[in-house]
Amino acid sequence: MQNAVDQLLAGVNQVLLGKEHQVKLAVSCLLANGHILLEDLPGMGKTTLSHTLAKLLACEYRRIQFTSDLLPSDILGVTVFDQQNHSFEFRPGPIFSQVILADEINRATPKAQSALLEAMEEQQVSVDGHSHQLPTPFFVIATQNPSTQMGTFPLPESQLDRFLMKVSLGYPTREAERSLILSQDRRSILQDLEGAMTIEQLTSAQIGVRGVHISHSVVDYVQRLVSKSRSGAPFHIGISPRGTLALVQAARAWAYLHHRSHVVPEDIQAVLPSVFEHRLRGSANQSGHDGVSLVNVLLNDVDVLHEAG
């Protein structure tokens, strides 16, 4: 199974140059059975990343463009009356796919954004009083533009909390951008990609992640981090129990990605920024834009080993 995971990583890195750490985070999020939010400027490779993962996994892939006039039914589907059979029939929307790109999610109104809440948490949707199961695997890659741009609706905390990770791809390095200029077009490389991991292998890997051991000492470290976030200034909103479980889940996936059967503190530190940044609010600035500095407070002020007395 590890060989298939390694091939998946190599395939994504072949298309998305110079973003090895971000690619590992995205694959870790997938293996942890979570969802990922990518916040960045247009043209940074967010759509390319989602296309590549879907192609390498041989999964059904749909892209939903979020706009200000998008309705929940445009995402979930609608119930229509079939005159021939004299009965109501549910016609599923694009959410009924295995890999979903929710593009520019914060350009839609809160009502449309909320259509994803049940889908991401319960892997089902409810329409007209009936529940409909979503396919397995179900992986949402949502993108959002910086909130400083015009025409955006900030995601509420309840929506942000549904994302296991929030990641920024950022500008490429000089070497990576030079390779992009001189090498083959990314779309051509994407078309030539072959599946690196079957759905059965992905399911087995996700089960393997849940079996990664975490020691009591590492759990103690996690709890000290979480406790620090709930201790008051400079924190206004601390980490919820769901956020705590998300950190452990992501760290297990990161350890699995590095061929380890147990979690070490470095695994916690590697994934903590992407898991905690969008969940933290500062007492001085409650806008949600100070998550990076608050994460640094946790990493710098909380010791890995507990000092008695």
N, C-alpha and C positions, 0 to 999 in steps of 0.2 A: 504493500500500500504506500509506503514511503516513496518508492520509485515513481509512482503515479503523481504524488504531490510534488516531487522535485521536477517532474516533466511539466506540470501545470505552471509552476513558478518560472521555469526556463522559457516556456512559451509566451507568457505575459511579458517577461523582460525583453524578449526578442522584438516585441512591438512597441512597448512603452520604455524608451531608453532612459537610463540614468535615474530611475525611480525604484530601486530595489527595495528600499525600506518601506515605501508606501505600498508597493505590490505585496510584500510580505504581510502588511497589516490587512490589506483587502482579502487576501487568501485566508489569513487567520480568522477574519470575521466570517467568512464563508464556512470554514471548518467548525467554527464555534456555533454555527446555525443562527447567526445574527443578521442584522442589516446594517448597511454603511451609508453615511451621509458625506458627500464630497462637496466642500465649499471652496470655490475658487473662481477666478475670472474666466470668461469664455475662452475656449481655445487651448486649454491646458492639458487636455487628454482625458477628461472625465468620461465622455462618450466612448472613446477608444478603449478605455479600460473595461467598461461594461460589455462592449461588443466582443472583446478578446476573451474575457472569462466565459461568456456564453458559448462562443465558438469552441473553445478548448474543452468545455464540459458537454458539448453536444446537447445543450438544453434548449427548450423553447424560449425564445427571447422576444420581448415586446418593449417598445419605447412609448412612453406617455408624455406628451409635451404639455406641461402645466401652464395655463394661461389664466388671465383674470376672469374669463367667461366660462371656464371649465365647470361642469356640474358633476356631482357625485355619480350620477348614472352614467356619465361618459367614462368613468373608471370601472365601476362595479358591474354594470349591465342593467338591463331593464326587463320587466315582465310585460309581455304583449299578449293580446287576445288572438288566438288562432281561429279564424272564422271557419276554416274547413273542418277542424276537429272540435270546434265549440269548447275550447278550453284555453286556459292561460299557459303561456310558455315562457320560461326564463331564457333570455339570450345573454350569455356571459359577456362581460366587457374585457378589456385588455389586461385587467389584473389577473386573469386566469392564465398565467404563464409561469414558467419556472424561474426565469431571470427577468426582473422588471427594472427598466431604467425610468425613474420618475424624474424627468428632466426639468430643471428650474422650478422645483417644488414650491419655493417661496414666492413665485409669481401668481399662484392661485390663491383664491380667497380661503379663509379658515374653514368654511363649509366643505370645500373640495378637498382641502388638506386632510380633514378629519375622516374622509372616506378610507384612508389608508390605516387608520388606527387599529380597527378590529382585524384587518387582514394581516398586519405585521405582528400583532400579539397572539392571535388565536389561529392563524392560518385558515380563516374562513371569513365569509362576508354574509351579511344579512340583508335581504332585499324583500320588501313586502311581507315581513314576518317569517320568511323562510331562510334557513341557513344553508350555505353552499360551501363545500370544502374546496380549498385551493390545492393545486398540484404540489407534489413533493419531488425534488427540493423546491423551496420557495425563498428566493433571495432578492431583496430590494436594494438597488443602488440608486439613491436619490442624490441629485445635485442641487445646489443652491448658489445664487449669486450673493456677493457681499451685501449686507443689508443697507449699506450706504448708497447702493444703486437705486435708481428710480423704479417705481412700480413693484416693490416687493412687500410681502406681508410676512413679518417675522414668525417663525414657527413657535408655537407655545411650548412650555416646558413638558407637558404631557406628550406632545408629538416628538420632541427631541429625545425624550427618555426611551422611546421605542427603538432608537438607533443604538446598536451596540457600540459603534465607533463613529467618530467624525474625523475625517482626514483631509488635509490639503495637499495637493500634488505640487504646487509651486512651480516657479520657473525652472527650466532645465539648466544643467551646468553648461559651461561653454563647450566642453568636449561632446556632450550629448546632443546639444543643438547643432553642432557642426556635423555630427553623424546624421542627424535628421535631414540636414540640407543636402548632403552628398549621397546618402544611401537611397535605397529603393523606397518608393512611396509606401506609407504605412498601410494604406488600403489594399495594396497588392499583396503585402506580406500577410495581412489578415485573411484575405481570401484563400491563400495557400495553406493556412494552418490546418492541421488535422487534430482530431480529438486526443487529448492527453489523459483524460480521466473519464470513466463512465459514471453514470448516475449511481450504479451499484457500488463502485469504488468510493465515490464521494460519501455515500451513506455509511459505508464501513469506516471511513476516515473520521466522520463526525462521531460515530460510536467510540472510536479509538481515543478521540480527544476527551470525551467524558470520563475515560478510564485513566487519564494521566493523574498521577498521585500528587497531592499537595500536603506538605507536612504541617504539623502544628506550629512550628516556628515561623513558617511563611504565612500561615493564617494569622498569627499574632501580628506580623508586619502589616498585613492588609488591614487588620482592624485598627491598628494605630494610625494608619493613613486616613481611614474613614473617620475615626474619632477626631483627628485634627481638623478635618473639614467641617465638623459640627461644633467646633469649640468657640464660635463667635468670630469677631474681627480677626483678619480681614475678610472672613467668609460670611456671606449673608445666607446663602442656601447651600447646605452640605450635601453629602452623597447619601442617597436613599438606599434601602436594602437591595432594591433592584440594581442600582449602580454597583454595589458591592459584589453581587453575584456576576454582573457583567464583567467586572475586572478579573475575577477568578476564571471565568469561562474563557475570556480572551487570553489570559496568561497560559492556561492549559493548551490552547490552540497554538500559541507561540512556541511553547516547549515542544509540542508534537511536531511542529514545522522544522524544528532544529534537532529532531531525532532523539529527544529526551523523554523518558517515561515519568519524569517528575518535574515539578515547578521549582525554579530557583528564584531568588529575589530579583535577579537581572531580567527575568521574564516579566515580572510585575512592573518593573521600571520601564521596560520597552513599550508596553502597551498602555500604561497609565495615562499618558497625555491624550491619546486618541479616545480613550474610554471616559475620562473625567472632564476634559476641557469643556464640552458642551453641557455638562451637568452642574457646573459650579457657577455661582454668582457672588460677586464681592459686595461687602457692606458699603463701600464707597461708590461703587459703580455697579448698579443692578441691571445694566443693559445687556449683560451677557458677553461683553467683548473683552473681559479681563481673565478669561479662563486660562490662558497660557501662563500669566504671571502667578495665578493661584496654584496651578499645577507645579510650578517651580518652587513655590513655598512648601508644598508637600514633600517634594523630592529632596529639598535641601534641609528641611527642619526635622523630618522624621527619620530616626536612625533605623537601619536595617536590623540591628541587634538591640534588644531591649536592655537598657542599663538599669540595674537594680538600684534602689535607693535614691 
